[in-house]
Amino acid sequence: MKAWHFIENAYPYLPPADDYESIRVSLPNRLYDPRKGETFRERLDLKGNPSVKTDWYVNPKTKETFDFIGFARGEGRFAKHFAKDGSPSSMLLAAQADRLANWKQLQDLAGVTRE
C-alpha cells in the first residue's frame, strides 16, 4: 500500500514511488475544521506550526533561521543544487520564495498577523 502524508508535492525530487511503501515530509502543520465556524479564517488553524507568526522557524538556542535552503542542505536529493562553495542554485532560491509565498498565504487565510 502506498500512502502519501501531504497535500501537495513541495519537493519535486522525491525518489521513484516504487522505491518505498510510504513517505513523510515536513510541511507547515495546518488544520481545517469546517465545524469551527462559518468563515475560512475560523476553520483554519495553524497553531501546530512552531512559528505561526514568522516566516521561518528560528532555533531559540542558536538563533539560526531554518528555511527551505537549510532543509535542502540536509537532503541528499538536493546536493546537485548547491555549488562547491555551498551557495544554492537559482532553482532552490525560487523554491524557497515559492514556499514562503505559500506560507504567507496560509497565514493570511488563517487571519495571522505576521511579526
Backbone hydrogen bonds, N-H to C=O, Kabsch-Sander energy under -0.5 kcal/mol:
donor,donor_aa,acceptor,acceptor_aa,energy
3,A,21,E,-1.1
5,H,23,I,-1.0
10,A,8,E,-1.2
14,L,11,Y,-0.7
19,D,16,P,-2.4
20,Y,17,A,-1.1
23,I,3,A,-1.2
27,L,25,V,-0.6
31,L,45,D,-2.0
33,D,31,L,-0.5
33,D,43,R,-2.6
36,K,33,D,-1.9
37,G,34,P,-0.6
43,R,39,T,-1.5
44,L,40,F,-1.7
45,D,31,L,-3.1
49,N,46,L,-2.3
52,V,49,N,-0.6
54,T,51,S,-0.7
57,Y,66,F,-0.9
59,N,64,E,-2.9
63,K,59,N,-2.7
66,F,57,Y,-3.5
67,D,65,T,-0.7
71,F,67,D,-2.2
72,A,68,F,-2.8
73,R,69,I,-1.9
74,G,70,G,-0.8
74,G,71,F,-1.0
75,E,72,A,-1.4
76,G,74,G,-0.6
78,F,75,E,-2.0
79,A,76,G,-1.8
81,H,78,F,-2.3
82,F,79,A,-1.6
83,A,87,S,-2.8
86,G,83,A,-2.1
89,S,81,H,-2.5
93,L,89,S,-2.1
94,A,90,S,-2.3
95,A,91,M,-2.4
96,Q,92,L,-2.5
97,A,93,L,-2.2
98,D,94,A,-2.3
99,R,95,A,-2.5
100,L,96,Q,-2.4
101,A,97,A,-2.3
102,N,98,D,-2.3
103,W,99,R,-2.4
104,K,100,L,-2.6
105,Q,101,A,-2.0
106,L,102,N,-2.2
107,Q,103,W,-2.5
108,D,104,K,-2.5
109,L,105,Q,-2.6
110,A,106,L,-2.0
111,G,107,Q,-0.5
111,G,108,D,-1.1
112,V,107,Q,-2.8
114,R,112,V,-0.7
115,E,53,K,-3.0
